[in-house]
Amino acid sequence: MALHKGGGGRHAARRYAVNPFYGEADPVSSMALEPPQHRLPDGPMTPSAAYQFVHDELMLDGNARLNLATFVTTWMEPQAGVLLAECRDKNMIDKDEYPRTAELERRCVAMLADLWHAPDPASAVGCSTTGSSEACMLAGLALKRRWALAHGDRYPGGGARPNLVMGSNVQVCWDKFCNFWEVEARQVPMEGDRFHIDPDAAAALCDENTIGVVAVLGSTFDGSYEPVAEICAALDALRERTGLDVPVHVDGASGAMIAPFLDEDLEWDFRLPRVASINTSGHKYGLVYPGVGWALWRDKAALPDELVFRVNYLGGDMPTFALNFSRPGAQVAAQYYTFLRLGCEGYRAVQRNSRTVASGLARRIGELGDFRLLTRGDQLPVFAFTTADGITNFDVFDVSRRLRERGWLVPAYAFPPNREDLSVLRVVCRNGFSQDLADVFLDDLGALLPELRRQSAPLDRPERVATAFHH
């Protein structure tokens, strides 16, 4: 969430006459003037004029389909769009007023529980969220409360402080969780060509105050899977040596909707007894527009009942576990539509196509000779690459800047500790990023390389940090 300061400055009160041939003219009222930007207008305007003002400003946004930085779904079928519009006024929290929407949420939870091999999918414990960030917060809260109950709730009453073990490559929501809920973040740094958590190093950081270990199925930094089974095995060995019994949460924001269809033999989910909870983003490789995530627990014992609230002032008396209260039910309906529409074979075909595009594009970029691949798109349909050894006249930030001139958003950023020396570009291949678009992207990348090669050195800039979109 961006933090915006209030309006003001020399443009705050400027008002401009609207061209009557273009917009709507009403010489009698203020509807013929553009509204102020940083305070409420004095009066109303026609719906079409309001639409035109907002529409025109949004034209300066980037093209979402060309955004190879985001993992979020940017294309759905028209029928899904109709369904979203039909459900946009339904409040997900009001389960008594909208019982069928609540039922669709329950079915989605059961489907995911079955997909992730929960012991009893029909009675699975889970909920929809606004996305994986909220789902991770809920999973972290459950881990913390389980630890507190097991240890006599010693914190924050002046005793031991809980800690959470994770790799330095985790998504920022885990740093937020530890900050907001006063949990010590114990991070395993990257080393050499290992770009995610090391199982033995993670186990070595655990003690009696460890609420859990986070394993990421699909790192946002390079698209690679973390070794969930090996992490569980290291924690099993820790229990044998010390008696410490540390649960695992799998952050499957992306990979939990890839691995079940393309890596069926990979054990990462509830088949591993140590996995207590899993989250995913319905709006990433779950193939739904932004606004939906999912959190599931192995069983009722993994989610302390005291975290579940019951409210009756909307009518009824239904349990809820969420950081938010009111939120739209449309994305839940769209998720259920997508599950019905595709089924296992449909999801397998979509995800296989994304992986094929990613791995093929990665291979061809590697063949250009100017770049070195870190990953190849053969786990998540995501790959990271940097400039080849010996390339000194341009860097990944120059490449990202030049690609933006052609409409492509490809982020350039430095890796976390202990590989801050490594800066990369990352490409996310989603449903809708076709082989044809991959060919266009490769052509554009190839076309800008001759000029980059003629540079004497990378362009200087105050901070060599992650790039962002601009026109």
FIZADO-874704 format. One record per residue (C-alpha): x, y, z; residue in three letters. Coordinates in steps of 0.02 Angstrom, whole numbers, plus 50000, padded with zeros to 5 digits. Layout:
! residues N
X X&Y Y&Z Z&res ALA
...
END
This chain:
! residues 471
X 50000&Y 50000&Z 50000&res MET
X 50071&Y 50168&Z 49949&res ALA
X 50072&Y 50307&Z 50077&res LEU
X 50009&Y 50465&Z 49993&res HIS
X 50026&Y 50640&Z 50064&res LYS
X 49882&Y 50762&Z 50056&res GLY
X 49855&Y 50879&Z 49910&res GLY
X 49921&Y 51052&Z 49893&res GLY
X 50046&Y 51149&Z 49794&res GLY
X 50023&Y 51263&Z 49646&res ARG
X 49911&Y 51144&Z 49549&res HIS
X 49788&Y 51110&Z 49690&res ALA
X 49656&Y 51240&Z 49645&res ALA
X 49680&Y 51255&Z 49456&res ARG
X 49521&Y 51234&Z 49355&res ARG
X 49516&Y 51214&Z 49168&res TYR
X 49374&Y 51236&Z 49046&res ALA
X 49326&Y 51073&Z 48961&res VAL
X 49328&Y 51074&Z 48772&res ASN
X 49141&Y 51062&Z 48732&res PRO
X 49179&Y 50966&Z 48573&res PHE
X 49270&Y 50833&Z 48675&res TYR
X 49186&Y 50829&Z 48844&res GLY
X 49021&Y 50893&Z 48913&res GLU
X 48984&Y 51079&Z 48908&res ALA
X 48866&Y 51166&Z 49028&res ASP
X 48902&Y 51353&Z 49023&res PRO
X 48782&Y 51385&Z 49167&res VAL
X 48860&Y 51273&Z 49299&res SER
X 49031&Y 51219&Z 49358&res SER
X 49008&Y 51053&Z 49268&res MET
X 49097&Y 51133&Z 49120&res ALA
X 49257&Y 51152&Z 49224&res LEU
X 49382&Y 51019&Z 49272&res GLU
X 49364&Y 50977&Z 49457&res PRO
X 49497&Y 51015&Z 49588&res PRO
X 49617&Y 50871&Z 49616&res GLN
X 49647&Y 50881&Z 49802&res HIS
X 49480&Y 50928&Z 49877&res ARG
X 49301&Y 50878&Z 49846&res LEU
X 49218&Y 50975&Z 49704&res PRO
X 49086&Y 51101&Z 49753&res ASP
X 48950&Y 51005&Z 49663&res GLY
X 48912&Y 50851&Z 49558&res PRO
X 48949&Y 50819&Z 49375&res MET
X 48872&Y 50703&Z 49248&res THR
X 48922&Y 50519&Z 49256&res PRO
X 48999&Y 50523&Z 49083&res SER
X 49107&Y 50674&Z 49125&res ALA
X 49168&Y 50594&Z 49288&res ALA
X 49207&Y 50435&Z 49192&res TYR
X 49305&Y 50530&Z 49059&res GLN
X 49413&Y 50620&Z 49187&res PHE
X 49460&Y 50459&Z 49276&res VAL
X 49478&Y 50359&Z 49115&res HIS
X 49597&Y 50485&Z 49038&res ASP
X 49712&Y 50488&Z 49190&res GLU
X 49720&Y 50299&Z 49195&res LEU
X 49780&Y 50295&Z 49014&res MET
X 49951&Y 50341&Z 49083&res LEU
X 49963&Y 50178&Z 49180&res ASP
X 50066&Y 50039&Z 49106&res GLY
X 49991&Y 49897&Z 49005&res ASN
X 49959&Y 49756&Z 49130&res ALA
X 49982&Y 49622&Z 48997&res ARG
X 50160&Y 49683&Z 48965&res LEU
X 50203&Y 49686&Z 49150&res ASN
X 50326&Y 49544&Z 49171&res LEU
X 50362&Y 49597&Z 49350&res ALA
X 50195&Y 49551&Z 49428&res THR
X 50139&Y 49377&Z 49475&res PHE
X 49958&Y 49436&Z 49477&res VAL
X 49832&Y 49376&Z 49348&res THR
X 49803&Y 49503&Z 49209&res THR
X 49682&Y 49406&Z 49098&res TRP
X 49521&Y 49309&Z 49128&res MET
X 49383&Y 49249&Z 49014&res GLU
X 49238&Y 49369&Z 48978&res PRO
X 49118&Y 49254&Z 49072&res GLN
X 49223&Y 49274&Z 49228&res ALA
X 49213&Y 49462&Z 49207&res GLY
X 49023&Y 49452&Z 49200&res VAL
X 49020&Y 49346&Z 49358&res LEU
X 49133&Y 49469&Z 49447&res LEU
X 49017&Y 49612&Z 49401&res ALA
X 48864&Y 49515&Z 49460&res GLU
X 48943&Y 49484&Z 49631&res CYS
X 49032&Y 49650&Z 49660&res ARG
X 48902&Y 49709&Z 49787&res ASP
X 48910&Y 49552&Z 49896&res LYS
X 49002&Y 49567&Z 50060&res ASN
X 49104&Y 49410&Z 50093&res MET
X 49093&Y 49431&Z 50281&res ILE
X 48902&Y 49431&Z 50279&res ASP
X 48886&Y 49243&Z 50262&res LYS
X 48708&Y 49236&Z 50326&res ASP
X 48644&Y 49359&Z 50195&res GLU
X 48745&Y 49277&Z 50056&res TYR
X 48745&Y 49093&Z 50103&res PRO
X 48782&Y 49031&Z 49928&res ARG
X 48938&Y 49138&Z 49916&res THR
X 48990&Y 49066&Z 50085&res ALA
X 48957&Y 48892&Z 50016&res GLU
X 49067&Y 48926&Z 49865&res LEU
X 49206&Y 48980&Z 49983&res GLU
X 49185&Y 48818&Z 50082&res ARG
X 49194&Y 48715&Z 49922&res ARG
X 49351&Y 48804&Z 49865&res CYS
X 49433&Y 48766&Z 50032&res VAL
X 49385&Y 48582&Z 50016&res ALA
X 49452&Y 48576&Z 49837&res MET
X 49618&Y 48650&Z 49889&res LEU
X 49628&Y 48534&Z 50039&res ALA
X 49605&Y 48386&Z 49922&res ASP
X 49733&Y 48456&Z 49800&res LEU
X 49859&Y 48478&Z 49942&res TRP
X 49826&Y 48305&Z 50018&res HIS
X 49747&Y 48361&Z 50183&res ALA
X 49707&Y 48213&Z 50297&res PRO
X 49519&Y 48246&Z 50285&res ASP
X 49479&Y 48368&Z 50143&res PRO
X 49291&Y 48365&Z 50175&res ALA
X 49315&Y 48442&Z 50346&res SER
X 49463&Y 48550&Z 50300&res ALA
X 49499&Y 48707&Z 50400&res VAL
X 49530&Y 48860&Z 50294&res GLY
X 49467&Y 49026&Z 50230&res CYS
X 49480&Y 49149&Z 50088&res SER
X 49580&Y 49308&Z 50111&res THR
X 49618&Y 49464&Z 50011&res THR
X 49780&Y 49383&Z 49953&res GLY
X 49931&Y 49286&Z 50010&res SER
X 49994&Y 49427&Z 50121&res SER
X 49839&Y 49416&Z 50232&res GLU
X 49845&Y 49226&Z 50223&res ALA
X 50026&Y 49228&Z 50284&res CYS
X 49979&Y 49345&Z 50426&res MET
X 49841&Y 49226&Z 50481&res LEU
X 49956&Y 49075&Z 50469&res ALA
X 50089&Y 49166&Z 50570&res GLY
X 49962&Y 49215&Z 50702&res LEU
X 49907&Y 49034&Z 50719&res ALA
X 50088&Y 48979&Z 50740&res LEU
X 50119&Y 49112&Z 50871&res LYS
X 49962&Y 49072&Z 50969&res ARG
X 50000&Y 48884&Z 50967&res ARG
X 50174&Y 48923&Z 51035&res TRP
X 50102&Y 49038&Z 51170&res ALA
X 49975&Y 48908&Z 51226&res LEU
X 50108&Y 48774&Z 51234&res ALA
X 50225&Y 48886&Z 51334&res HIS
X 50103&Y 48961&Z 51456&res GLY
X 50082&Y 49123&Z 51357&res ASP
X 50250&Y 49190&Z 51420&res ARG
X 50257&Y 49331&Z 51293&res TYR
X 50225&Y 49478&Z 51292&res PRO
X 50206&Y 49467&Z 51481&res GLY
X 50392&Y 49490&Z 51508&res GLY
X 50463&Y 49320&Z 51466&res GLY
X 50536&Y 49242&Z 51310&res ALA
X 50511&Y 49321&Z 51141&res ARG
X 50448&Y 49208&Z 51000&res PRO
X 50547&Y 49191&Z 50839&res ASN
X 50509&Y 49135&Z 50662&res LEU
X 50642&Y 49054&Z 50551&res VAL
X 50643&Y 49090&Z 50363&res MET
X 50758&Y 49124&Z 50217&res GLY
X 50812&Y 49300&Z 50174&res SER
X 50718&Y 49278&Z 50010&res ASN
X 50544&Y 49277&Z 50088&res VAL
X 50411&Y 49397&Z 50025&res GLN
X 50401&Y 49560&Z 50123&res VAL
X 50237&Y 49507&Z 50208&res CYS
X 50340&Y 49396&Z 50325&res TRP
X 50447&Y 49544&Z 50379&res ASP
X 50284&Y 49639&Z 50408&res LYS
X 50214&Y 49496&Z 50511&res PHE
X 50367&Y 49491&Z 50624&res CYS
X 50366&Y 49680&Z 50642&res ASN
X 50180&Y 49700&Z 50674&res PHE
X 50164&Y 49555&Z 50796&res TRP
X 50332&Y 49573&Z 50884&res GLU
X 50410&Y 49411&Z 50828&res VAL
X 50597&Y 49397&Z 50802&res GLU
X 50637&Y 49361&Z 50619&res ALA
X 50780&Y 49237&Z 50606&res ARG
X 50835&Y 49234&Z 50425&res GLN
X 50950&Y 49112&Z 50338&res VAL
X 51054&Y 49216&Z 50216&res PRO
X 51094&Y 49168&Z 50037&res MET
X 51266&Y 49096&Z 50006&res GLU
X 51353&Y 49074&Z 49838&res GLY
X 51234&Y 48995&Z 49713&res ASP
X 51107&Y 48948&Z 49848&res ARG
X 50970&Y 49078&Z 49831&res PHE
X 50851&Y 49014&Z 49965&res HIS
X 50846&Y 48930&Z 50134&res ILE
X 50965&Y 48792&Z 50188&res ASP
X 50875&Y 48655&Z 50288&res PRO
X 51015&Y 48623&Z 50413&res ASP
X 51048&Y 48808&Z 50439&res ALA
X 50862&Y 48834&Z 50471&res ALA
X 50857&Y 48695&Z 50600&res ALA
X 51012&Y 48768&Z 50685&res ALA
X 50919&Y 48932&Z 50713&res LEU
X 50774&Y 48848&Z 50803&res CYS
X 50753&Y 48844&Z 50991&res ASP
X 50613&Y 48823&Z 51116&res GLU
X 50542&Y 48993&Z 51067&res ASN
X 50531&Y 48957&Z 50881&res THR
X 50349&Y 48965&Z 50826&res ILE
X 50385&Y 48888&Z 50656&res GLY
X 50490&Y 48882&Z 50498&res VAL
X 50429&Y 48960&Z 50335&res VAL
X 50466&Y 48866&Z 50175&res ALA
X 50431&Y 48954&Z 50011&res VAL
X 50367&Y 48853&Z 49865&res LEU
X 50421&Y 48972&Z 49729&res GLY
X 50538&Y 49113&Z 49779&res SER
X 50491&Y 49284&Z 49712&res THR
X 50675&Y 49321&Z 49685&res PHE
X 50711&Y 49185&Z 49557&res ASP
X 50561&Y 49067&Z 49542&res GLY
X 50645&Y 48918&Z 49625&res SER
X 50561&Y 48799&Z 49747&res TYR
X 50630&Y 48785&Z 49923&res GLU
X 50664&Y 48605&Z 49979&res PRO
X 50512&Y 48581&Z 50091&res VAL
X 50537&Y 48395&Z 50120&res ALA
X 50720&Y 48422&Z 50166&res GLU
X 50672&Y 48560&Z 50287&res ILE
X 50547&Y 48444&Z 50370&res CYS
X 50678&Y 48306&Z 50379&res ALA
X 50802&Y 48424&Z 50463&res ALA
X 50668&Y 48472&Z 50590&res LEU
X 50627&Y 48289&Z 50619&res ASP
X 50810&Y 48260&Z 50659&res ALA
X 50807&Y 48411&Z 50775&res LEU
X 50661&Y 48335&Z 50870&res ARG
X 50754&Y 48171&Z 50888&res GLU
X 50906&Y 48262&Z 50960&res ARG
X 50824&Y 48393&Z 51069&res THR
X 50638&Y 48358&Z 51084&res GLY
X 50595&Y 48523&Z 50999&res LEU
X 50443&Y 48501&Z 50887&res ASP
X 50440&Y 48647&Z 50763&res VAL
X 50298&Y 48658&Z 50636&res PRO
X 50319&Y 48714&Z 50455&res VAL
X 50214&Y 48837&Z 50358&res HIS
X 50225&Y 48826&Z 50168&res VAL
X 50209&Y 48994&Z 50081&res ASP
X 50143&Y 48928&Z 49917&res GLY
X 50088&Y 49098&Z 49852&res ALA
X 50129&Y 49040&Z 49675&res SER
X 50197&Y 48863&Z 49682&res GLY
X 50048&Y 48788&Z 49773&res ALA
X 49949&Y 48811&Z 49612&res MET
X 50091&Y 48748&Z 49501&res ILE
X 50167&Y 48597&Z 49587&res ALA
X 50005&Y 48496&Z 49609&res PRO
X 49982&Y 48495&Z 49420&res PHE
X 50160&Y 48491&Z 49350&res LEU
X 50264&Y 48414&Z 49492&res ASP
X 50144&Y 48284&Z 49561&res GLU
X 50280&Y 48176&Z 49639&res ASP
X 50357&Y 48321&Z 49734&res LEU
X 50314&Y 48307&Z 49919&res GLU
X 50291&Y 48480&Z 49990&res TRP
X 50112&Y 48486&Z 50058&res ASP
X 50008&Y 48401&Z 50194&res PHE
X 50084&Y 48234&Z 50144&res ARG
X 50226&Y 48292&Z 50256&res LEU
X 50163&Y 48276&Z 50436&res PRO
X 50265&Y 48427&Z 50493&res ARG
X 50173&Y 48546&Z 50374&res VAL
X 50043&Y 48633&Z 50482&res ALA
X 49976&Y 48761&Z 50358&res SER
X 49985&Y 48818&Z 50177&res ILE
X 49937&Y 48977&Z 50088&res ASN
X 49917&Y 49023&Z 49906&res THR
X 49863&Y 49170&Z 49800&res SER
X 49706&Y 49138&Z 49701&res GLY
X 49752&Y 49294&Z 49603&res HIS
X 49922&Y 49228&Z 49549&res LYS
X 49931&Y 49056&Z 49471&res TYR
X 49757&Y 49023&Z 49539&res GLY
X 49710&Y 49124&Z 49383&res LEU
X 49589&Y 49250&Z 49462&res VAL
X 49597&Y 49439&Z 49453&res TYR
X 49674&Y 49526&Z 49606&res PRO
X 49587&Y 49512&Z 49773&res GLY
X 49587&Y 49331&Z 49832&res VAL
X 49703&Y 49218&Z 49929&res GLY
X 49682&Y 49058&Z 50031&res TRP
X 49746&Y 48995&Z 50199&res ALA
X 49725&Y 48812&Z 50249&res LEU
X 49773&Y 48717&Z 50406&res TRP
X 49807&Y 48531&Z 50421&res ARG
X 49666&Y 48507&Z 50547&res ASP
X 49571&Y 48598&Z 50683&res LYS
X 49714&Y 48572&Z 50806&res ALA
X 49828&Y 48678&Z 50696&res ALA
X 49713&Y 48831&Z 50711&res LEU
X 49677&Y 48880&Z 50892&res PRO
X 49491&Y 48903&Z 50913&res ASP
X 49514&Y 49064&Z 51012&res GLU
X 49572&Y 49150&Z 50852&res LEU
X 49404&Y 49117&Z 50769&res VAL
X 49272&Y 49250&Z 50799&res PHE
X 49084&Y 49238&Z 50789&res ARG
X 48979&Y 49392&Z 50756&res VAL
X 48790&Y 49404&Z 50747&res ASN
X 48756&Y 49587&Z 50708&res TYR
X 48746&Y 49551&Z 50522&res LEU
X 48622&Y 49412&Z 50557&res GLY
X 48666&Y 49231&Z 50588&res GLY
X 48812&Y 49168&Z 50688&res ASP
X 48952&Y 49111&Z 50575&res MET
X 49137&Y 49093&Z 50621&res PRO
X 49267&Y 49205&Z 50540&res THR
X 49456&Y 49216&Z 50545&res PHE
X 49523&Y 49366&Z 50450&res ALA
X 49618&Y 49528&Z 50471&res LEU
X 49487&Y 49618&Z 50367&res ASN
X 49301&Y 49627&Z 50395&res PHE
X 49201&Y 49684&Z 50245&res SER
X 49272&Y 49633&Z 50076&res ARG
X 49198&Y 49583&Z 49909&res PRO
X 49138&Y 49407&Z 49876&res GLY
X 49160&Y 49424&Z 49688&res ALA
X 49337&Y 49352&Z 49683&res GLN
X 49282&Y 49198&Z 49780&res VAL
X 49146&Y 49168&Z 49651&res ALA
X 49275&Y 49193&Z 49513&res ALA
X 49391&Y 49067&Z 49597&res GLN
X 49253&Y 48937&Z 49604&res TYR
X 49212&Y 48974&Z 49421&res TYR
X 49394&Y 48946&Z 49374&res THR
X 49402&Y 48783&Z 49471&res PHE
X 49246&Y 48721&Z 49382&res LEU
X 49298&Y 48788&Z 49213&res ARG
X 49471&Y 48710&Z 49209&res LEU
X 49473&Y 48561&Z 49325&res GLY
X 49638&Y 48471&Z 49352&res CYS
X 49673&Y 48441&Z 49167&res GLU
X 49634&Y 48622&Z 49122&res GLY
X 49748&Y 48690&Z 49257&res TYR
X 49882&Y 48568&Z 49203&res ARG
X 49871&Y 48629&Z 49023&res ALA
X 49876&Y 48814&Z 49071&res VAL
X 50021&Y 48795&Z 49192&res GLN
X 50117&Y 48683&Z 49073&res ARG
X 50100&Y 48813&Z 48936&res ASN
X 50164&Y 48950&Z 49052&res SER
X 50313&Y 48842&Z 49101&res ARG
X 50349&Y 48799&Z 48919&res THR
X 50349&Y 48983&Z 48871&res VAL
X 50459&Y 49027&Z 49020&res ALA
X 50588&Y 48890&Z 48993&res SER
X 50595&Y 48923&Z 48806&res GLY
X 50617&Y 49110&Z 48829&res LEU
X 50749&Y 49083&Z 48963&res ALA
X 50847&Y 48968&Z 48849&res ARG
X 50844&Y 49092&Z 48705&res ARG
X 50898&Y 49237&Z 48818&res ILE
X 51042&Y 49129&Z 48878&res GLY
X 51092&Y 49099&Z 48697&res GLU
X 51111&Y 49286&Z 48663&res LEU
X 51280&Y 49281&Z 48751&res GLY
X 51255&Y 49442&Z 48849&res ASP
X 51167&Y 49362&Z 48996&res PHE
X 51190&Y 49224&Z 49124&res ARG
X 51038&Y 49127&Z 49185&res LEU
X 51014&Y 49098&Z 49371&res LEU
X 50855&Y 48996&Z 49348&res THR
X 50773&Y 48926&Z 49192&res ARG
X 50585&Y 48934&Z 49222&res GLY
X 50572&Y 48747&Z 49253&res ASP
X 50493&Y 48763&Z 49426&res GLN
X 50386&Y 48919&Z 49436&res LEU
X 50362&Y 48988&Z 49259&res PRO
X 50483&Y 49123&Z 49316&res VAL
X 50667&Y 49148&Z 49284&res PHE
X 50804&Y 49269&Z 49337&res ALA
X 50958&Y 49319&Z 49240&res PHE
X 51102&Y 49440&Z 49253&res THR
X 51234&Y 49507&Z 49136&res THR
X 51365&Y 49383&Z 49079&res ALA
X 51539&Y 49381&Z 49152&res ASP
X 51644&Y 49509&Z 49060&res GLY
X 51501&Y 49626&Z 49019&res ILE
X 51557&Y 49794&Z 49091&res THR
X 51478&Y 49924&Z 48977&res ASN
X 51297&Y 49899&Z 49036&res PHE
X 51206&Y 49818&Z 49181&res ASP
X 51033&Y 49747&Z 49220&res VAL
X 50967&Y 49919&Z 49269&res PHE
X 51010&Y 49986&Z 49096&res ASP
X 50920&Y 49839&Z 49016&res VAL
X 50765&Y 49866&Z 49123&res SER
X 50763&Y 50052&Z 49082&res ARG
X 50775&Y 50022&Z 48895&res ARG
X 50641&Y 49886&Z 48896&res LEU
X 50521&Y 50008&Z 48979&res ARG
X 50540&Y 50122&Z 48829&res GLU
X 50458&Y 49984&Z 48727&res ARG
X 50319&Y 49956&Z 48854&res GLY
X 50392&Y 49804&Z 48945&res TRP
X 50409&Y 49809&Z 49134&res LEU
X 50550&Y 49692&Z 49186&res VAL
X 50614&Y 49729&Z 49362&res PRO
X 50797&Y 49744&Z 49403&res ALA
X 50848&Y 49725&Z 49585&res TYR
X 50986&Y 49668&Z 49702&res ALA
X 50975&Y 49506&Z 49799&res PHE
X 50962&Y 49504&Z 49990&res PRO
X 51101&Y 49456&Z 50115&res PRO
X 51229&Y 49384&Z 50084&res ASN
X 51217&Y 49412&Z 49895&res ARG
X 51188&Y 49599&Z 49887&res GLU
X 51326&Y 49600&Z 49756&res ASP
X 51211&Y 49511&Z 49633&res LEU
X 51084&Y 49613&Z 49533&res SER
X 50964&Y 49525&Z 49416&res VAL
X 50817&Y 49542&Z 49297&res LEU
X 50665&Y 49432&Z 49325&res ARG
X 50531&Y 49378&Z 49201&res VAL
X 50363&Y 49310&Z 49261&res VAL
X 50267&Y 49212&Z 49129&res CYS
X 50080&Y 49207&Z 49166&res ARG
X 49926&Y 49144&Z 49079&res ASN
X 49901&Y 49263&Z 48933&res GLY
X 50088&Y 49287&Z 48902&res PHE
X 50089&Y 49185&Z 48743&res SER
X 50230&Y 49116&Z 48639&res GLN
X 50195&Y 49255&Z 48515&res ASP
X 50218&Y 49389&Z 48650&res LEU
X 50376&Y 49300&Z 48707&res ALA
X 50443&Y 49313&Z 48529&res ASP
X 50402&Y 49499&Z 48525&res VAL
X 50489&Y 49523&Z 48692&res PHE
X 50644&Y 49433&Z 48632&res LEU
X 50647&Y 49537&Z 48474&res ASP
X 50636&Y 49697&Z 48576&res ASP
X 50773&Y 49638&Z 48694&res LEU
X 50885&Y 49594&Z 48546&res GLY
X 50852&Y 49760&Z 48462&res ALA
X 50913&Y 49864&Z 48609&res LEU
X 51073&Y 49763&Z 48640&res LEU
X 51180&Y 49842&Z 48502&res PRO
X 51159&Y 50015&Z 48579&res GLU
X 51191&Y 49949&Z 48754&res LEU
X 51350&Y 49864&Z 48693&res ARG
X 51412&Y 50031&Z 48627&res ARG
X 51401&Y 50112&Z 48799&res GLN
X 51567&Y 50144&Z 48882&res SER
X 51497&Y 50101&Z 49055&res ALA
X 51332&Y 50075&Z 49146&res PRO
X 51234&Y 50235&Z 49169&res LEU
X 51258&Y 50317&Z 49338&res ASP
X 51108&Y 50340&Z 49451&res ARG
X 51095&Y 50392&Z 49635&res PRO
X 51036&Y 50222&Z 49694&res GLU
X 51051&Y 50058&Z 49603&res ARG
X 50890&Y 49989&Z 49671&res VAL
X 50737&Y 49900&Z 49603&res ALA
X 50665&Y 49983&Z 49449&res THR
X 50486&Y 50040&Z 49428&res ALA
X 50372&Y 50087&Z 49284&res PHE
X 50372&Y 50258&Z 49203&res HIS
X 50327&Y 50325&Z 49032&res HIS
END
